[in-house]
Structures are given as C-alpha cells and as structure tokens.
Amino acid sequence: ICCCFLNGSGEEVCEAKNLGPSSGPNRLRDLCTFCTISLDQEEVYRTKVYEKSVSPFYGEDFYFEIPRPFQCLSFYVYAKSMFQIRDLPVGKVAIRKEDLYKYCGKENWFQLQPVDPHSEVQGKVHLEMKLNELITENGSICQQLVVQIIACQGLPLISGQNCDPYATVTLVGPARWKKTKVKKKTSDPQFDETFHFEVTRSSSYKGRSHFHVEEEDIEKLEIKVELWNNGNLAQDVFLGETRVSVKILRNDNVHRAWYLLQPKGNGTKSKPDDLGSLRLKVTYTEDNVLPSAFYTALRNLMLKSPDVKPISASAAHVLGDICRESVGYEALLPVVRLLLHHNRLLPFLTSVAALELENTQEANTIFRGNSLATRCIDDMMKIVGKSYLTVTLKPVLNEIFESNKTCEIDPVKLKEGDNVEVNKENLQGYVQKVFTSITQSSSSCPPLMCDVFRSLRQLASKRFPADPHVQYSAVSSFIFLRFFAVAVLSPHTFQLRSHHPDPEISRTLTLISKTIQSLGSWGSLSKNKLSSFKETYMYDFFKLFQEDECIEKVKKVRNITARCVHMIFNREVHKRAQGRKRIGKKNFKKRWLRVTNQELSYHKQKGKESLCVIPVKNILGVEKLEESAFNRKNMFQVIHSEKPLYVQAGNCVETNSWIEVLSQVSRCNPGRLSTFHPSAYVGGSWLCCKELNENTPGCKPCTATVLANIQLDIDCDRETERIFSFFSSNRSRLQKMEDACAGMSVYLGQQEECSAFTIQDPKETFRTIKELGEVLDDLQAQHDSKGALTDEPGTM
C-alpha cells in the first residue's frame, strides 16, 4: 500500500500468508479477506475483498497526505463470512510513527497481532509530578506526592463522535486511586486537576489500613494514569494508559511532560496463536518546515527558472539533472506544484519541451521517453486533470465494472466454455465507448492542459515541418498514452474507483488500455502498422476498427479549448439540518451528497429524489470547519447565498476531496468571499470570534485560489522545503556539475565528466549553481539553529 502525509508516506499492501489460527474451526479457508489502513483509529483505505484464500495477494498501492498529527499507522486484516453480520478481525500490524523510518522503502513481513478493545488506543496525556515535604503537628516529616492531570490530546472517536473522557490516577504500591471529572464531547479534554498521595505516614498515625514506612521504598512506586470514556448507562470504555515511575523525581523537584497512551498493561500478553503475516512496503517522508521568510531566496530562485536562457541553466532543471540517478525525476513534483501555484508552470514546460525536441531526431519517437519534460507534464496532468478524468472515464468505467462481460481474446488464456467471438464483440464495445468518450471530451479539458498541448503542437510543427501528423502525435503521446490509458489501467489510482478491480475486470482494463494506446498513435504510424503488433491475436481485433475514421477522431484532440471543467462527485455523508431542528441527535442525518458542474444536491439515499438543490453559481466559498463547532471531526462548510451547509465526511482524505471538487467547480463564481467564519453561529453568537451579529463578515481569510481554472491546497513553504531536501541529499552531484562547468569553460569541448549532465551554457549554469550553493548553505544554517522537531514521550 502506498501513502503520504504532511509528513509523507506511501504503503503497498503486497500479500498475506497463513491467515487465521493455525488450527481449529476458525481456519479461514472458506472466508474472503480484505485489508484496511488506519491512522490511529480512523480508517482511510480499504482493499478489495480477496476470495477464499489463507494466503491472498492484495497488490494495492495507496498514497495520501495526512492533514493532522498521528501516532500509529495500522493495517487490519478482516474476514467476511455470509453467516456473520459483522466483519471478523483476523489480526493487525501497528507501526508507531517514530518507528516508520526503520521500514522505509523496503518490503517487510510483519506478524499479525490480535485485535482486542484494550489494545486499540491513541492520544497522549500531559502530566506534572512533584514531591512535597509536610511537617505534621508533632514535628515529624511526611512525604506527599502531587500529581496533576493537565490535559489530553487526540483521544479516539467513540461511535463516530467525540468521547466523554475522564482519568483515573493510581499510585501503584499499596494501591490508592483518584478520579477526575468527566469532560463532555471532546477528544482534547482540559482537566487541570491535582491529586495528593501520602507516600510516608506520620509517626502519630496507628491506622491498620495504611502501610508502614519501612515497607515502602518511594523509588519503587509508580503512577498509573488511565483514560476512560464515560458510558453513562453503558459500560465505560478503556481509552489507554501510561505509567510513570516516581524515581523520575530523583533529580528533578518537578517533572512535567507528555506521554503517549499505551494498551492495557502496555500490551504485554502471553504469546498468541499464529495469526499469519502481512507483507508491506512503507515509504515515509517527514519535513520540518521553517517559517515562510526563510524560504524566500530559494523560492525566488526556482520561480525565476522559466526566464533563464538556456533553460538547462535554471535552478529547476539543475535539480532534475542532479537527482536523476538517485530518485529519478521524483524531485520534480514539488517544483511543478510550486510553479503551478505561482502561475509559472506553462513557460517552464514550454522551455523544457523545446529542449527535448532539439534532441529528438525522428518524429515518431516524439515525447516517448521518460525525460524531464515528459515527467513534468505527467505530474501536471495528474494534478490538474483529476476532474477531467472523472467526467470522461468514470461513467464508462462504472458500466464496465457493473456489467463485467468477459473480454479475453488471447487463445492461451481462454477458459472452458468461453466464446472468443463473443468476447471480441464485448471488448470492441467497451473500446468504442472509452475511445468515443475521450475524443469527445475536448470541452472538458482543464485550461492549463489545453495551453500546454497548444504549445506542444506549435513546437512539434516547427521542429518537424515536413510531417503533417506530428502536431497530433505530440499531443496524443500525452493525452492517450500517458493520461487516459494509464487511468483506464489503474482507475483506483486516480480515484475513479474506490478499490482495485478483480482479476477478470483487471484483464479487461489491460486489453482496453493497450488498445487505446495504439488507437491514439494511429495518426503517426505507417500504413502497415497492423503487421507490427507483438501479439498475433490482436491483429484480427484491430481490423475491426476503421482506420481513417479513428485517425480523424484522434485529430479532434487539436480542438481542445479552455472551457469550464465538468465533474461529478458523490458520497454518503452526515449533514446538519438546515435550521429546521436545532437540538437533539437527529440534528445530523445521513444523506447522499452529489455535485455536478451545475448543482450541489443531497438526497435521502442514492438514486432518490433530491431533498435540496444548491446551484453551483450560488456557492461563495468552501472551507474546513473547526472541530469545536459541533464536536465532530472531518467537517466542512459550503457557504452560499442562504444558510451555510455543514457536512461531515467519512474521513480526513474524503474531506479534502470534497473541498477540492467543490472549490474547483465554483472557482469562477462572482462574489466569492474573501473571509469566512471557521466555526458555527450557535446560541446567538459566532463560536470563533464571539460576534453577535450572524451577518458579520468572516474573521479568517478564505483559502487562496490559484490559477483561473483550479483550486489546489498547495503549501509553498513545504514544497520549497522538499526542494531543499532533494538539493541537500545530492550536494555531491551538485558539486560534480559545478566542476564540470568549470572544466568546460577552461577546456573547450565536451569532457567525459560532463556527459552525465545537460550543460548548454557552462558559464550561466556555473553562476546558477554558485547561487544555489549560497542559498542552500544559509537555509541549512537556519535548520541547524532551529534544531530537529521532536515529540518524544516523556519530554517537554
């Protein structure tokens, strides 16, 4: 599974083996299994269900960014049974955030651990401890331990809502315990309660219920703090515990620190049954981002790149050059996002594409390699083209998944009873629908993609003026081969489907994708192209398509224009009632929320008539809502001409998706707000700014929009920090490139050490590298002075 956070991470759930108890009636031979990923106790991803196997191969990737702190990344394996109402937990793998680096970038087998309520903990507690000496009436000295429970953070949700937490404090020795008050509906309770424990008795006290001084060694005592959810009439739920030895006060009069909550008894148990194991590949990236002012110099140097002549001497191109061997072109993604945010991406892409065309000798190989130019354009399409894919491919992909017709045409892979002619007809129907949907989608293409493709056509025609088809192949190389064909092959990667397809549908998508790639290339291929297909069974299939007609459809790509982006997005959510009922649990109800390029609507159930319709043109802003507004996480608000619509999404990833889609579809609306209220108007005032007038302008600036056609949540400081990290880890290569420039300036001609870099103008490139070195040194000094961030348990 692959993922990524504000701290960034990717996981690949590869496979499991020997699932379930090693023997007995609970063996999972006849059960289907699936795997989920959770951040602490919040599920963010679920794999497909794998049919009846104790050693399933999942093979799924997931990449995402985490908009909040987390402690633990967990993978759960569940079994489905037709006789069970609920999915059965088989086991889990839980990796603490501080341990992720141990497994980063490598595949590892993890033993599954049992799942039980007392081990499902998250959050941390803030404690203060100190020892006081008291003098009794008769002059003897009594020791007193003072424990203050200050606060907790990040406690789990209970049944999807904030808990009602309280804490118990126990002095472990001769047990004495005390309890805080219950805090209502909060995951971050502020207790600020102090408890006193007498740890030696006064000489005048003779009570048998108390312990004797000589029997107690203060340094052997420990404090145990347990967090519980108050169940009212139901049973209280354990939320976690932490234990701190009193000997920590040996050197300090006062100890004050945060501690992570642990499972019951710190999770120590007898050795469980062998539940099987899970193979995972985790990639984790964490950035310590400094205040914005520290990045000004490096950011300006990167934003100046499109204007540098030649483009190979720019800071952005230098970064791609020096990182090519170590990380490929991964370092270009933050560059693309930074340039995109500042509307500088189009001139940069035009320049790097022109440089690549200079080195392209044949028109039929145009933009076919994995180069700096093609990687940058790929990243751009993935960022700005998500909604374009949704409106173009999602309807036909849904049909393919739901109808699930057999399309295998390889004689070697045919199953008993399959009819190859029927399969060929099924495949032809799917291909025609996908191909037609693509070639008729020009009006939905995002404006930035249109501008880039227009520039590519002009550059290609200028480079190969004798080839009339090159202007089409320059665009189809990206739009067909690198965009639509890839999305058809892996729809879950582009959020077109929630999970991986099953093997039969996956094979169908593979055949469709290969066909779309070839059809997209027809405008530039020779007349005898049918004889060049590698698979002989594809020869007859391609003869089903009328060549000239397909070429004309491919040429329609030239008509791509910068029009509005159309999109459709729908999910089940919880929606707050729109003023009809102010109190009670029924204030939030499950609804099916749906958005198109024309309207936002919600329905009682999927497919039912709409209960309310909000025209997209009336949307004035889409922003996150503070958790304190309704004591619920993952909430956002749609601000429109009437009362705001308050919505709770399923998880943090879905929340971001809703905000992105709604912001994009309403981006050009007149009257969009510049400020908003991050909380709700409740009880006659705004909770955020305490203003009494409901019509008071917002107290917080709205999220800034970027470009005229797209709304992206791009943190430029973070992207610049990523760029700094890539430069820092490749300083030796940067030095080699600087030496190569110096050598070329002194000795005429191309030197052997220069062949690893693109150096057109050694003097200009040398100047850029020297400037980069100074900027990187200054930024490194700032990092060193700030020190590394840490949240180690037991520290301040």
Sequence and secondary structure as in RCSB ss.txt:
>XXXX:A:sequence
ICCCFLNGSGEEVCEAKNLGPSSGPNRLRDLCTFCTISLDQEEVYRTKVYEKSVSPFYGEDFYFEIPRPFQCLSF
YVYAKSMFQIRDLPVGKVAIRKEDLYKYCGKENWFQLQPVDPHSEVQGKVHLEMKLNELITENGSICQQLVVQII
ACQGLPLISGQNCDPYATVTLVGPARWKKTKVKKKTSDPQFDETFHFEVTRSSSYKGRSHFHVEEEDIEKLEIKV
ELWNNGNLAQDVFLGETRVSVKILRNDNVHRAWYLLQPKGNGTKSKPDDLGSLRLKVTYTEDNVLPSAFYTALRN
LMLKSPDVKPISASAAHVLGDICRESVGYEALLPVVRLLLHHNRLLPFLTSVAALELENTQEANTIFRGNSLATR
CIDDMMKIVGKSYLTVTLKPVLNEIFESNKTCEIDPVKLKEGDNVEVNKENLQGYVQKVFTSITQSSSSCPPLMC
DVFRSLRQLASKRFPADPHVQYSAVSSFIFLRFFAVAVLSPHTFQLRSHHPDPEISRTLTLISKTIQSLGSWGSL
SKNKLSSFKETYMYDFFKLFQEDECIEKVKKVRNITARCVHMIFNREVHKRAQGRKRIGKKNFKKRWLRVTNQEL
SYHKQKGKESLCVIPVKNILGVEKLEESAFNRKNMFQVIHSEKPLYVQAGNCVETNSWIEVLSQVSRCNPGRLST
FHPSAYVGGSWLCCKELNENTPGCKPCTATVLANIQLDIDCDRETERIFSFFSSNRSRLQKMEDACAGMSVYLGQ
QEECSAFTIQDPKETFRTIKELGEVLDDLQAQHDSKGALTDEPGTM
>XXXX:A:secstr
     SSEEEEEEEEEES S SSSTT GGG EEEEEEEETTEEEEE   B S SS EEEEEEEEE SS  SEEEE
EEEEE TT SS EEEEEEEEEGGGHHHHBTEEEEEE B   GGG    EEEEEEEEEEEE TTS EEEEEEEEEE
EEE    BTTB   EEEEEEEETTTEEEE     S SS EEEEEEEEE S  TT   TTS  GGG  GGG EEEE
EEEE  TTS  EEEEEEEEEGGGGSS SEEEEEEE B GGGG         EEEEEEEEE      GGGGHHHHH
HHHTGGGSSSGGGSHHHHHHHHHHHHHTTTTHHHHHHHHHHTT HHHHHHHHHHHHHHT   GGGTT S  HHHH
HHHHHHHHH HHHHHHHHHHHHHHHHHH       GGG  TT  HHHHHHHHHHHHHHHHHHHHT GGGS HHHH
HHHHHHHHHHHHH TT TTHHHHHHHIIIIIIIIHHHHH GGGGTSSSS   HHHHHHHHHHHHHHHHHHHGGGS
 TTGGGG SSTHHHHHHTTS HHHHHHHHHGGGG         EEEEEEEE SSS  SSGGGEEEEEEEE SSEE
EEESSTTS EEEEEEGGGEEEEEE  GGGTT SSEEEEEESSS EEEE SSHHHHHHHHHHHHHHTTT TT  SE
E SS EETTEETTT  S TT   SEE    BTTTB     HHHHHHHHHHHHHHTHHHHHHHHHHHHHHHHS S 
 GGGTTS  S HHHHHHHHHHHHHHHHHHHHHHHHH      TT  
